[in-house]
Amino acid sequence: MTGIGEVLVLNGPNLGRLGSREPEVYGAATFDDLAALCRDTGRRLGLHAEVRQTDDEAELVGWLHEAADGRLPVVLNPAAFTHYSYALRDAIAQRTAPLIEVHLSNPAAREEFRHTSVVAAVASGTVAGFGVYSYVLALQAVAELLAES
């Protein structure tokens, strides 16, 4: 699979602190390590992975609107917004290409408040619990879904 196109890899709050933020939960890889892994994986799959991170809900919603308008697939780690952001959910519902929800940890195996995702129902699918490898699996899913369409 080559020349499929661009994919946005969007990351929500606190993910810029990977490597120093609760490494026992989120691993030792830094955000820069994660971004490099996504770009490398994307290249192998014929995708250009543009990796972004924000702590701002409005900025993340804007990026999702950009993806919808550009018919761009998305790998999204909404982080804490997963559990309560209906603004994010409504932006995802406008998607025009595959969107894979991704999590480093397994939210179902953590605190009760993390068990609910308000975005899962409007995503193409969810990959969780495999550390940074969750992103590799999500990018593979995007490539497969694009190849099918």
Rosetta silent file (secondary structure, phi, psi, omega in degrees, C-alpha in Angstrom):
SEQUENCE: MTGIGEVLVLNGPNLGRLGSREPEVYGAATFDDLAALCRDTGRRLGLHAEVRQTDDEAELVGWLHEAADGRLPVVLNPAAFTHYSYALRDAIAQRTAPLIEVHLSNPAAREEFRHTSVVAAVASGTVAGFGVYSYVLALQAVAELLAES
SCORE:     score description
SCORE:     0.000 S_00000001
   1 L     0.000  112.755  176.945    0.000    0.000    0.000 S_00000001
   2 L  -134.054  153.874  174.917    1.628    3.216   -1.120 S_00000001
   3 L    69.622   24.381 -178.223    0.441    6.709   -1.850 S_00000001
   4 L   -69.470  -43.248  177.701   -2.760    6.433    0.170 S_00000001
   5 E   136.953 -161.101 -173.807   -2.468    9.917    1.627 S_00000001
   6 E   -90.501  146.483  172.101   -2.428   11.966    4.753 S_00000001
   7 E  -135.384  135.683  175.155   -3.620   10.955    8.208 S_00000001
   8 E   -92.225  130.530  175.125   -3.877   13.232   11.227 S_00000001
   9 E  -110.540  102.544 -171.553   -2.693   11.735   14.516 S_00000001
  10 E  -106.598  136.742 -175.093   -4.319   13.952   17.122 S_00000001
  11 E  -130.274  134.185 -177.647   -3.551   13.856   20.830 S_00000001
  12 L   -89.677 -158.288 -168.184   -5.374   15.499   23.700 S_00000001
  13 L   -61.256  143.083  175.363   -4.423   16.859   27.103 S_00000001
  14 L    73.215   -6.765 -179.273   -1.306   15.827   29.007 S_00000001
  15 H   -72.583  -18.287  172.886    0.017   13.598   26.227 S_00000001
  16 H   -67.168  -12.608 -178.957    2.781   16.109   25.577 S_00000001
  17 H  -101.088   13.476  177.692    4.151   15.010   28.965 S_00000001
  18 L   -54.877  146.960 -178.251    4.620   11.377   28.006 S_00000001
  19 L    97.280  -36.436  177.326    7.764    9.869   29.460 S_00000001
  20 L  -111.152  -20.089 -179.328    7.478   11.885   32.662 S_00000001
  21 L   -87.659  112.492  175.313    3.739   11.546   33.322 S_00000001
  22 L    38.719   63.209 -178.021    2.939    8.354   35.248 S_00000001
  23 H   -59.741  -23.580  177.582    5.388    6.132   33.347 S_00000001
  24 H   -68.636  -21.433  178.019    4.032    3.089   35.194 S_00000001
  25 H  -100.231  -46.006 -169.995    0.722    3.691   33.371 S_00000001
  26 H  -104.485   -3.233  177.485    1.749    5.378   30.110 S_00000001
  27 L    89.885  175.829 -175.337    5.263    4.007   29.575 S_00000001
  28 L   -93.541  -12.812 -179.379    8.686    5.591   29.227 S_00000001
  29 L   -64.356  139.076  176.843    8.370    6.767   25.608 S_00000001
  30 L   -84.131  170.901  176.314    8.256   10.544   25.209 S_00000001
  31 H   -63.354  -37.689  177.112    5.806   12.358   22.967 S_00000001
  32 H   -61.846  -39.227  176.019    8.649   12.905   20.491 S_00000001
  33 H   -61.340  -45.428  179.784    9.261    9.127   20.499 S_00000001
  34 H   -61.624  -45.025 -179.616    5.556    8.537   19.850 S_00000001
  35 H   -61.661  -43.067  178.963    5.471   11.096   17.027 S_00000001
  36 H   -63.542  -42.215  177.797    8.515    9.504   15.355 S_00000001
  37 H   -60.238  -43.290 -179.998    6.932    6.037   15.654 S_00000001
  38 H   -65.539  -43.132  178.900    3.721    7.308   14.039 S_00000001
  39 H   -64.299  -43.672  179.109    5.561    9.001   11.182 S_00000001
  40 H   -63.961  -44.206  178.522    7.712    5.902   10.564 S_00000001
  41 H   -62.562  -44.419  178.255    4.706    3.584   10.708 S_00000001
  42 H   -57.115  -46.816  179.199    2.791    5.872    8.384 S_00000001
  43 H   -57.382  -44.707  179.735    5.623    5.833    5.836 S_00000001
  44 H   -61.162  -28.836 -177.467    5.699    2.033    5.883 S_00000001
  45 L   -95.593    2.196 -178.136    1.951    2.026    5.212 S_00000001
  46 L    79.514   22.041 -179.636    2.058    4.642    2.459 S_00000001
  47 E  -114.840  147.806  169.203    0.608    7.329    4.718 S_00000001
  48 E   -99.830  108.962 -178.560    1.898   10.740    5.692 S_00000001
  49 E   -92.713  114.101  174.152    1.188   10.927    9.440 S_00000001
  50 E   -97.289  116.577 -172.802    0.951   14.472   10.766 S_00000001
  51 E  -103.118  128.127 -179.828    1.183   14.265   14.561 S_00000001
  52 E  -133.364  154.914  176.410   -0.279   17.006   16.766 S_00000001
  53 E  -143.055  140.496  175.845   -0.917   17.463   20.485 S_00000001
  54 L  -147.486  151.671  172.137   -2.937   20.024   22.411 S_00000001
  55 L   -98.602    3.055 -172.543   -4.217   20.563   25.916 S_00000001
  56 L  -106.620  118.593 -178.453   -6.995   22.772   24.493 S_00000001
  57 H   -60.541  -42.287 -178.768  -10.393   21.243   23.735 S_00000001
  58 H   -63.311  -39.637  178.489  -11.328   23.993   21.255 S_00000001
  59 H   -64.214  -41.956  178.855   -8.132   23.464   19.272 S_00000001
  60 H   -63.310  -41.676  176.536   -8.777   19.717   19.098 S_00000001
  61 H   -61.022  -42.476  177.981  -12.342   20.342   17.887 S_00000001
  62 H   -60.854  -40.941  178.082  -10.943   22.671   15.220 S_00000001
  63 H   -64.734  -37.183  177.739   -8.524   20.002   14.038 S_00000001
  64 H   -67.872  -36.070  174.410  -11.401   17.517   13.764 S_00000001
  65 H   -64.086  -42.224  176.750  -13.349   20.031   11.671 S_00000001
  66 H   -57.548  -44.642  179.601  -10.252   20.422    9.467 S_00000001
  67 H   -63.954  -44.427  179.955  -10.116   16.632    9.036 S_00000001
  68 H   -62.543  -45.271 -179.023  -13.832   16.426    8.187 S_00000001
  69 H   -65.403  -33.897 -178.926  -13.588   19.261    5.661 S_00000001
  70 H   -93.341    3.519 -177.295  -10.483   17.711    4.071 S_00000001
  71 L    55.002   41.071 -177.762  -11.815   14.141    4.153 S_00000001
  72 L   -97.390  134.220  173.032   -8.741   13.171    6.181 S_00000001
  73 L   -69.343  156.580 -175.722   -8.581   10.018    8.295 S_00000001
  74 E  -136.047  138.237  162.229   -7.725   10.490   11.952 S_00000001
  75 E  -107.403  121.525 -171.809   -6.069    8.537   14.728 S_00000001
  76 E  -125.914  122.626  166.893   -7.300   10.251   17.891 S_00000001
  77 E  -106.564   98.369 -177.265   -6.235    9.918   21.496 S_00000001
  78 L   -74.244   -8.798 -179.590   -8.759   12.196   23.186 S_00000001
  79 H    53.973 -135.640 -175.511   -7.128   11.540   26.598 S_00000001
  80 H   -60.369  -27.530  178.869   -9.314   12.891   29.425 S_00000001
  81 H   -61.249  -20.549  179.330  -11.766   14.382   26.892 S_00000001
  82 H   -49.643  -38.679 -165.760  -12.751   10.773   26.111 S_00000001
  83 H   -92.135  -11.790 -174.511  -14.961   10.621   29.171 S_00000001
  84 L  -151.074   -5.443 -173.034  -16.926   13.861   29.039 S_00000001
  85 L   -87.928   96.879  175.439  -16.399   16.013   25.934 S_00000001
  86 H   -73.302  -24.013  173.727  -19.643   16.105   23.998 S_00000001
  87 H   -63.252  -43.542  177.567  -18.130   18.904   21.893 S_00000001
  88 H   -65.622  -43.669  178.382  -15.451   16.436   20.780 S_00000001
  89 H   -57.552  -45.088 -178.905  -18.069   13.727   20.228 S_00000001
  90 H   -67.374  -35.001  176.469  -20.124   16.061   18.034 S_00000001
  91 H   -67.145  -40.521  179.364  -17.035   17.049   16.007 S_00000001
  92 H   -66.242  -35.334 -179.613  -16.147   13.374   15.471 S_00000001
  93 L   -62.030  -18.459  179.160  -19.719   12.652   14.343 S_00000001
  94 L   -88.642    3.871 -174.186  -19.048   14.975   11.377 S_00000001
  95 L   -59.309  149.845 -179.368  -16.137   12.834   10.157 S_00000001
  96 L  -122.775   10.295 -179.968  -15.886   12.053    6.452 S_00000001
  97 L  -152.483  170.066 -179.991  -13.127    9.427    6.678 S_00000001
  98 L   -56.969  142.785  174.237  -12.107    6.690    9.119 S_00000001
  99 E  -135.508  121.006  179.841  -11.387    7.779   12.684 S_00000001
 100 E  -108.327  122.210  173.669   -9.760    5.388   15.138 S_00000001
 101 E   -78.501  134.795 -176.408   -9.923    6.181   18.856 S_00000001
 102 E  -134.291  144.823  176.194   -6.660    5.147   20.510 S_00000001
 103 E  -140.803  140.494  177.349   -5.437    4.852   24.104 S_00000001
 104 L   -68.430  -46.673  179.752   -2.064    3.864   25.512 S_00000001
 105 L   -95.747  176.312  177.012   -3.580    2.213   28.578 S_00000001
 106 L   -99.762  101.234 -176.660   -6.732    0.121   28.797 S_00000001
 107 H   -56.814  -31.356 -178.802   -9.402    2.467   30.202 S_00000001
 108 H   -68.355  -17.873 -179.613  -11.660   -0.483   31.095 S_00000001
 109 H  -100.058   10.129 -176.186   -8.992   -1.776   33.482 S_00000001
 110 L  -114.713 -156.342 -177.936   -8.586    1.554   35.271 S_00000001
 111 L   -57.914  150.747 -176.188  -10.673    3.859   37.472 S_00000001
 112 H   -53.853  -41.675 -176.393  -14.443    3.656   37.070 S_00000001
 113 H   -64.076  -19.911  179.746  -14.744    7.142   35.531 S_00000001
 114 H   -85.089   -5.282 -175.926  -12.475    6.020   32.653 S_00000001
 115 H   -74.085  -18.609 -178.332  -14.786    3.159   31.664 S_00000001
 116 L  -104.002  128.355  172.095  -17.077    5.410   29.617 S_00000001
 117 L  -113.725  119.368  177.478  -16.064    6.859   26.264 S_00000001
 118 L   -80.864   -8.457 -178.682  -18.469    9.435   24.864 S_00000001
 119 L  -100.811  -18.566 -173.554  -16.585    9.339   21.544 S_00000001
 120 H   -57.785  -37.826 -175.556  -16.441    5.572   20.883 S_00000001
 121 H   -67.582  -19.156 -179.788  -19.919    5.398   19.338 S_00000001
 122 H  -109.789    3.647  175.251  -18.968    7.848   16.570 S_00000001
 123 L   -90.506  159.650  174.687  -15.479    6.441   15.889 S_00000001
 124 L   -68.425  -32.828 -179.698  -14.762    3.739   13.319 S_00000001
 125 E  -177.815  175.834 -177.545  -13.177    1.681   16.102 S_00000001
 126 E  -133.215  137.881  172.897  -11.023    1.767   19.217 S_00000001
 127 E  -123.964  126.460 -175.965   -7.556    0.399   19.993 S_00000001
 128 E  -148.855  148.275  168.940   -6.476    0.483   23.638 S_00000001
 129 L    95.755    4.811 -176.425   -4.068   -1.025   26.096 S_00000001
 130 L  -110.532   20.652 -178.409   -0.990   -1.700   23.957 S_00000001
 131 L    61.885 -145.940 -178.848    1.104    1.329   24.912 S_00000001
 132 L   -63.800  -22.545  178.168    2.611    3.151   21.933 S_00000001
 133 H   -63.933  -20.866  174.542    1.892    0.042   19.832 S_00000001
 134 H   -56.263  -37.099  179.975   -1.803    1.067   20.035 S_00000001
 135 H   -69.186  -38.515  177.458   -0.923    3.814   17.548 S_00000001
 136 H   -60.754  -47.320  179.348    0.751    1.326   15.188 S_00000001
 137 H   -62.692  -40.339  179.465   -2.392   -0.828   15.239 S_00000001
 138 H   -65.157  -41.952  177.953   -4.613    2.225   14.707 S_00000001
 139 H   -65.875  -37.064  175.439   -2.550    3.378   11.716 S_00000001
 140 H   -62.952  -40.535  178.298   -2.726   -0.134   10.264 S_00000001
 141 H   -63.334  -43.029  177.623   -6.506   -0.030   10.656 S_00000001
 142 H   -58.587  -48.181 -178.514   -6.674    3.331    8.879 S_00000001
 143 H   -59.647  -42.974  179.314   -4.577    2.005    5.986 S_00000001
 144 H   -65.333  -44.207  179.831   -6.797   -1.081    5.655 S_00000001
 145 H   -63.810  -38.614  177.636  -10.019    0.920    5.813 S_00000001
 146 H   -67.682  -38.186  179.915   -8.740    3.333    3.159 S_00000001
 147 H   -65.618  -33.538  179.102   -7.649    0.450    0.922 S_00000001
 148 H   -70.862  -28.745 -174.339  -11.142   -1.055    1.159 S_00000001
 149 L   -87.828    0.000    0.000  -12.880    2.155    0.118 S_00000001
